[in-house]
């Protein structure tokens, strides 16, 4: 019996090299808590049935330190997010969706678990926090998602040259881009301080507004962004928020007249809303389309403001003789009125808008700022606000992507990878559980007979060998891309 005690105790001693048992237990507990086998037998019918997949992710404490470089919480979140491929948010969302919705054939265990973890944290943010409280956590999480030098900004002093008395417009710096992040409801307006915006442009020449809108409260997030610069300031703060007083259309048979009309719409206080060609094929990327109508939220028949502007530029750049091949033409546009609009409230007399336009044309940053400081929005410290429709009508607004992360979608994603996860991880956990039970019975001497206690020790050794084999396989699967 003494020899058996020594054998078991020696096996449990930490090895000089490799993974000792304490480390193994900690690793398993961090990754998985599922204990069910791949298949069980129904007691009544005797038929083999597959149990529900019950894979639990490790509980990650949601913290504001996600956005702070060098903290332990940042290190933890980066451990997971480094497995999400992509250098831009659009690429990262695309890769998350490739795992969530497409059952990515070559997805490894690390990528699957990282995707589930990222989406579970996002789900927790939108289901457990209000828009304002969740917004701050969301900012830090996004910085953690990108990792590296991405940092959350919480104080003006963190941006060189920024006035310390105001609230920074920048929430997160990703690479060399400044982001203002908004966690919004489906119809929530985009709001901000006009004065703080002008102060921002005294130091930084751009800001990217990234909106993450809830879908059905907590089922998903819809991401979109638009960029504000000194040069496009009026296109953002005047064009979308002047009054739309009517929609019109005008038909042309001549390319030259068609181009001249589109070019002159701005002078008539009107905004292009779409073009229709008499023949398909003008846009090579959409050879079967002849209608290009702006829609705030894209569908099969619509184009974004950015795409429409690209089409309008191509029309102007196309020689008349070549463009005539696609006649007749229809120009769709909206008549507008500046007086009484939200733009007029911010900028005052239209002469202020003209002064800003002239300063922008001059390319002199100081003159642009000076002209902006001479507006009611700056002097009276007004708030600007865009409805969802107005924000999405901004010329460079771009849809980034949508993540469906509600419980039903997460369950479906787990089900898609269930076999792979269970075959890789559950054998380790089941072997560990059996090993732990037998070791406890051996050392505690729970059974009355000496022979039973000896058997527990022998079973523990056998379980340890099975555990070693299962762990080797799991480590190989998990470390394929690390």
C-alpha positions in Angstrom: 0.0 0.0 0.0 2.9 2.3 0.8 4.2 1.9 -2.7 0.9 2.9 -4.2 0.7 6.0 -2.0 4.1 7.0 -3.2 3.2 6.3 -6.8 0.1 8.5 -6.7 1.9 11.3 -4.8 4.8 11.3 -7.2 2.5 11.6 -10.1 0.8 14.6 -8.5 4.1 16.4 -7.8 4.8 19.4 -10.2 7.2 18.5 -13.0 10.3 20.5 -13.7 9.1 20.9 -17.3 5.7 21.1 -19.0 2.3 21.6 -17.5 1.8 20.6 -13.8 -1.6 19.6 -12.5 -2.4 22.8 -10.8 -1.8 24.8 -14.0 -3.9 22.3 -15.9 -6.8 22.6 -13.5 -6.6 26.4 -13.7 -6.5 26.3 -17.5 -9.5 24.0 -17.7 -11.6 26.0 -15.2 -10.9 29.2 -17.1 -12.0 27.8 -20.4 -14.9 25.4 -19.8 -17.3 24.1 -17.2 -19.3 21.7 -19.3 -19.4 18.1 -17.9 -21.8 16.3 -20.2 -20.5 13.6 -22.6 -21.1 13.8 -26.4 -24.0 11.4 -26.3 -26.1 9.7 -23.7 -28.7 6.9 -23.8 -32.4 7.6 -23.2 -33.4 5.5 -20.1 -36.8 4.6 -21.6 -36.0 4.0 -25.2 -32.4 3.0 -24.9 -31.6 5.1 -28.0 -28.5 7.3 -28.1 -29.4 11.0 -27.8 -27.2 14.1 -28.1 -27.5 16.3 -25.0 -27.9 20.1 -25.1 -24.7 21.9 -25.7 -23.8 23.7 -22.4 -20.5 25.4 -23.0 -19.9 28.2 -20.5 -17.4 31.0 -21.3 -15.2 32.3 -18.5 -16.7 35.3 -16.7 -14.7 38.4 -17.7 -15.3 41.4 -15.4 -16.5 44.4 -17.5 -14.3 47.3 -16.5 -13.3 50.8 -17.5 -9.6 49.6 -17.5 -10.2 47.9 -20.9 -9.2 51.2 -22.5 -6.1 51.8 -20.4 -2.8 50.5 -21.7 -0.7 48.6 -19.2 -3.5 47.5 -16.9 -4.3 43.9 -16.0 -7.8 44.1 -17.3 -6.5 45.4 -20.7 -4.1 42.5 -20.8 -7.0 40.0 -20.1 -9.2 41.4 -22.9 -6.4 41.6 -25.4 -5.7 37.9 -24.7 -9.1 37.2 -26.3 -9.3 40.0 -28.9 -6.0 39.3 -30.5 -7.6 36.2 -32.1 -10.1 38.5 -34.0 -8.4 39.2 -37.3 -8.5 42.6 -39.0 -6.9 46.1 -38.7 -10.1 48.1 -39.0 -13.4 47.8 -37.2 -15.1 46.8 -40.5 -12.6 43.9 -41.0 -13.0 42.8 -37.4 -16.8 42.8 -37.6 -16.6 40.9 -40.9 -14.4 38.3 -39.2 -16.7 38.0 -36.2 -19.6 37.5 -38.5 -17.7 34.9 -40.5 -17.5 32.8 -37.3 -21.0 33.7 -36.0 -23.1 33.2 -39.1 -21.1 31.3 -41.7 -19.7 28.4 -39.7 -16.2 29.2 -40.8 -14.7 26.0 -42.0 -11.1 26.7 -40.9 -11.9 28.4 -37.6 -9.7 27.2 -34.8 -10.7 26.8 -31.1 -9.0 30.0 -30.1 -10.9 32.0 -32.8 -14.2 30.5 -31.9 -13.9 31.1 -28.2 -12.6 34.6 -28.7 -15.5 35.5 -31.0 -18.0 34.1 -28.4 -16.3 36.1 -25.6 -16.2 39.4 -27.5 -19.9 39.0 -28.5 -20.9 38.0 -24.9 -19.2 41.1 -23.5 -21.0 43.3 -26.1 -24.3 41.6 -25.2 -23.7 42.3 -21.5 -23.0 46.0 -22.3 -26.2 46.5 -24.2 -28.4 44.4 -22.0 -27.2 45.5 -18.5 -26.3 49.2 -19.0 -28.2 52.3 -20.1 -27.0 54.1 -23.3 -25.0 56.7 -21.3 -23.4 54.2 -18.8 -22.8 51.6 -21.4 -21.3 54.1 -23.7 -18.3 54.7 -21.5 -17.6 50.9 -21.1 -18.1 50.5 -24.8 -15.4 53.0 -25.5 -12.9 51.1 -23.3 -13.9 47.8 -24.8 -13.4 49.1 -28.4 -9.9 50.2 -27.4 -9.3 46.7 -26.0 -10.7 45.1 -29.1 -8.0 46.8 -31.2 -5.3 46.4 -28.6 -1.7 47.7 -29.1 -1.6 51.5 -28.8 -5.4 52.0 -29.1 -6.3 54.1 -26.0 -9.5 55.5 -24.5 -9.4 59.3 -23.9 -11.1 60.5 -20.6 -9.4 63.9 -20.1 -8.4 66.7 -22.5 -4.9 66.7 -21.1 -4.4 63.3 -22.7 -4.4 65.0 -26.1 -1.4 67.3 -26.7 -2.4 70.9 -27.2 -6.1 70.4 -26.2 -7.8 73.0 -24.0 -8.0 71.4 -20.5 -11.2 73.3 -19.7 -13.5 71.5 -22.1 -14.7 67.9 -22.6 -12.7 66.2 -25.4 -14.7 65.1 -28.5 -12.3 62.2 -28.9 -13.3 59.1 -27.0 -10.8 56.6 -28.4 -7.7 56.9 -30.6 -7.3 53.9 -32.9 -4.0 54.2 -34.8 -3.9 57.8 -36.0 -7.7 58.2 -36.1 -9.7 60.0 -33.5 -13.1 58.5 -32.8 -16.2 59.8 -31.0 -18.2 56.7 -30.0 -22.0 56.6 -29.6 -23.9 53.7 -28.1 -27.4 54.5 -29.3 -31.0 53.2 -29.5 -32.6 52.6 -32.8 -34.0 56.2 -33.0 -31.7 58.1 -30.6 -30.3 61.3 -32.0 -26.5 62.0 -32.3 -25.8 64.9 -30.0 -22.8 67.0 -29.0 -21.4 70.4 -28.0 -20.9 72.7 -31.0 -18.3 74.7 -29.1 -16.3 71.6 -28.1 -16.4 70.5 -31.7 -14.8 73.8 -32.8 -12.2 73.5 -30.0 -11.4 70.0 -31.2 -10.6 71.3 -34.7 -8.2 73.9 -33.3 -5.9 70.9 -32.5 -7.1 67.9 -34.5 -8.1 68.1 -38.2 -10.7 65.3 -38.1 -13.1 63.3 -36.0 -14.8 60.0 -36.9 -18.3 59.6 -35.4 -18.9 55.9 -34.9 -22.5 54.9 -34.0 -23.4 51.5 -32.6 -27.2 51.3 -32.6 -29.1 48.6 -30.7 -31.3 46.3 -32.6 -34.5 45.4 -30.7 -33.0 46.6 -27.5 -30.4 43.8 -27.0 -30.5 41.5 -30.0 -27.6 43.1 -31.9 -25.6 46.2 -32.8 -25.6 48.1 -36.1 -22.4 50.0 -36.8 -22.1 53.1 -39.0 -19.6 56.0 -39.2 -19.1 59.4 -40.7 -16.1 61.6 -40.7 -16.0 65.4 -40.0 -13.1 67.5 -41.2 -12.4 71.2 -41.4 -13.0 70.9 -45.1 -16.3 69.2 -45.0 -17.7 70.9 -41.9 -20.6 72.6 -43.7 -21.5 69.4 -45.6 -22.0 67.8 -42.2 -23.5 70.6 -40.2 -25.6 72.4 -42.8 -26.7 70.0 -45.6 -28.3 67.3 -43.5 -30.2 69.6 -41.1 -31.7 72.2 -43.4 -35.4 71.9 -44.1 -36.4 69.5 -46.9 -39.5 71.3 -48.3 -40.2 69.1 -51.3 -39.0 66.3 -53.7 -38.8 66.9 -57.4 -37.4 65.3 -60.6 -36.3 66.6 -63.9 -35.8 64.6 -67.2 -33.1 65.2 -69.8 -32.2 63.8 -73.2 -28.9 65.6 -73.5 -25.8 64.6 -71.4 -24.5 68.2 -71.3 -27.7 69.6 -69.9 -28.0 66.8 -67.4 -24.5 67.4 -66.1 -25.0 71.2 -65.9 -28.2 70.7 -63.9 -26.6 68.4 -61.4 -23.7 70.7 -61.0 -26.0 73.7 -60.3 -28.2 72.1 -57.7 -26.3 73.5 -54.8 -26.8 77.0 -56.1 -30.5 76.4 -56.0 -30.5 75.2 -52.4 -31.3 71.6 -53.4 -29.7 68.3 -52.7 -29.3 65.4 -55.3 -31.3 62.3 -54.2 -30.7 60.0 -57.1 -30.2 59.5 -60.9 -31.9 57.2 -63.4 -30.3 56.2 -66.7 -32.1 55.1 -69.9 -29.7 52.2 -70.2 -27.9 49.8 -67.7 -24.2 49.5 -67.3 -23.0 53.0 -66.5 -21.7 51.7 -63.2 -19.5 48.8 -63.8 -19.8 47.4 -60.3 -23.6 47.2 -60.8 -24.0 46.2 -64.5 -27.7 45.3 -64.1 -28.8 48.6 -62.5 -30.0 51.8 -64.1 -31.5 53.5 -61.0 -29.4 54.8 -58.2 -31.6 56.3 -55.5 -30.3 57.4 -52.1 -31.6 55.5 -49.1 -30.4 56.2 -45.5 -30.2 52.4 -44.8 -29.0 50.4 -47.7 -31.2 47.8 -49.5 -30.9 46.1 -52.9 -32.4 49.1 -54.7 -30.6 51.9 -52.9 -27.2 53.5 -52.6 -25.5 55.3 -49.7 -24.8 59.0 -49.8 -21.1 58.2 -50.4 -22.0 56.0 -53.3 -24.3 58.6 -54.8 -21.6 61.2 -54.6 -19.2 58.9 -56.4 -21.7 58.4 -59.1 -22.3 62.1 -59.5 -18.5 62.7 -59.8 -18.3 60.0 -62.4 -21.1 61.6 -64.4 -19.2 64.9 -64.4 -16.0 63.2 -65.4 -17.5 61.3 -68.3 -17.3 62.9 -71.8 -20.7 64.1 -73.1 -20.5 61.7 -76.2 -19.9 58.7 -74.0 -22.6 59.7 -71.4 -25.2 60.3 -74.2 -25.2 56.5 -74.8 -27.1 56.1 -71.5 -29.8 58.7 -72.2 -32.5 59.7 -71.4 -31.7 60.8 -67.8 -33.7 61.6 -64.7 -32.3 63.8 -61.9 -34.0 63.4 -58.5 -33.5 66.1 -55.9 -34.9 67.7 -52.7 -35.7 71.4 -52.4 -34.3 72.9 -49.3 -34.8 76.0 -47.0 -32.1 77.3 -44.7 -34.3 79.8 -42.7 -35.8 78.2 -39.6 -33.8 75.1 -39.8 -31.5 73.6 -37.1 -28.6 74.7 -39.3 -29.8 78.3 -39.0 -29.9 78.0 -35.2 -26.3 76.9 -35.1 -24.8 79.3 -37.8 -27.1 82.3 -37.6 -27.4 84.5 -40.7 -26.5 82.7 -44.0 -23.7 85.2 -44.4 -21.9 83.3 -41.6 -22.1 80.1 -43.8 -20.7 82.1 -46.7 -17.8 83.3 -44.6 -17.0 79.7 -43.5 -17.2 78.6 -47.1 -14.7 81.2 -48.2 -12.4 80.3 -45.3 -12.5 76.6 -46.3 -11.7 77.5 -49.9 -8.7 79.5 -48.7 -7.3 76.4 -47.0 -6.3 78.6 -44.0 -7.1 76.6 -40.8 -7.0 79.7 -38.6 -9.5 81.5 -40.8 -11.8 78.5 -40.6 -11.7 78.5 -36.9 -12.2 82.2 -36.6 -15.3 82.0 -38.9 -16.7 79.1 -36.8 -16.1 81.1 -33.6 -18.4 83.8 -35.0 -21.5 81.6 -34.9 -24.3 81.4 -32.3 -23.5 77.7 -31.9 -20.1 78.5 -30.6 -20.8 81.7 -28.7 -24.0 80.4 -27.0 -22.5 76.9 -26.5 -25.3 75.2 -28.2 -25.8 71.5 -28.7 -26.0 70.1 -32.2 -28.2 67.1 -32.9 -28.8 64.8 -35.9 -31.7 62.4 -36.2 -30.8 59.0 -37.3 -32.0 59.8 -40.8 -30.0 63.0 -40.9 -26.8 61.3 -39.6 -27.1 58.6 -42.3 -27.7 61.2 -45.0 -24.2 62.7 -44.4 -22.3 62.3 -47.6 -19.5 60.1 -46.3 -21.7 58.0 -44.0 -20.6 54.4 -44.2 -22.3 51.2 -42.9 -19.6 49.3 -41.0 -21.5 46.1 -40.3 -24.1 44.4 -38.1 -23.5 41.9 -35.2 -26.5 39.9 -34.0 -25.4 38.9 -30.5 -28.7 38.1 -28.7 -29.1 34.8 -26.9 -30.7 33.0 -29.8 -27.9 34.0 -32.1 -25.2 33.0 -29.7 -26.9 29.6 -29.1 -27.1 29.0 -32.8 -23.4 29.8 -33.2 -22.4 27.5 -30.4 -24.6 24.8 -31.9 -22.8 25.2 -35.3 -19.4 24.5 -33.6 -20.7 22.2 -30.9 -19.1 19.0 -32.2 -15.7 20.7 -32.6 -15.8 22.3 -29.2 -17.1 19.2 -27.4 -14.7 16.8 -29.1 -11.7 19.0 -28.2 -12.5 20.3 -24.8 -15.0 18.0 -23.1 -12.8 14.9 -23.1 -10.2 16.9 -21.2 -12.8 18.0 -18.7 -14.4 14.6 -18.3 -11.0 12.9 -17.7 -10.1 15.6 -15.2 -13.4 15.2 -13.4 -12.9 11.4 -13.1 -9.3 11.8 -12.1 -10.3 14.3 -9.4 -13.0 12.1 -8.0 -10.8 9.1 -7.7 -7.9 11.0 -6.2 -10.2 12.4 -3.6 -11.6 9.0 -2.8 -8.0 7.6 -2.5 -6.6 10.3 -0.2 -9.7 10.7 1.9 -10.1 6.9 2.3 -13.8 7.2 1.9 -14.4 3.5 1.3 -14.1 1.0 4.1 -12.1 -1.7 2.4 -8.4 -1.5 1.6 -8.9 -3.1 -1.7 -11.5 -0.4 -2.8 -9.0 2.3 -1.8 -6.3 0.7 -3.8 -8.6 0.5 -6.8 -9.3 4.3 -6.6 -5.6 4.9 -6.8 -5.2 2.6 -9.8 -8.2 4.3 -11.5 -6.7 7.7 -10.8 -3.5 6.7 -12.6 -5.5 5.4 -15.5 -7.6 8.7 -15.6 -4.3 10.7 -15.5 -3.1 8.9 -18.6 -6.3 9.5 -20.4 -6.2 13.1 -19.3 -2.7 13.5 -20.6 -3.8 12.2 -24.0 -6.9 14.3 -24.2 -4.9 17.4 -23.1 -2.2 16.8 -25.7 -4.9 16.7 -28.4 -6.6 19.8 -27.1 -3.4 21.8 -26.8 -2.5 20.9 -30.4 -5.9 22.0 -31.6 -5.9 25.2 -29.6 -2.3 26.2 -30.5 -2.5 25.7 -34.3 -2.5 29.5 -34.8 -0.7 30.7 -31.7 
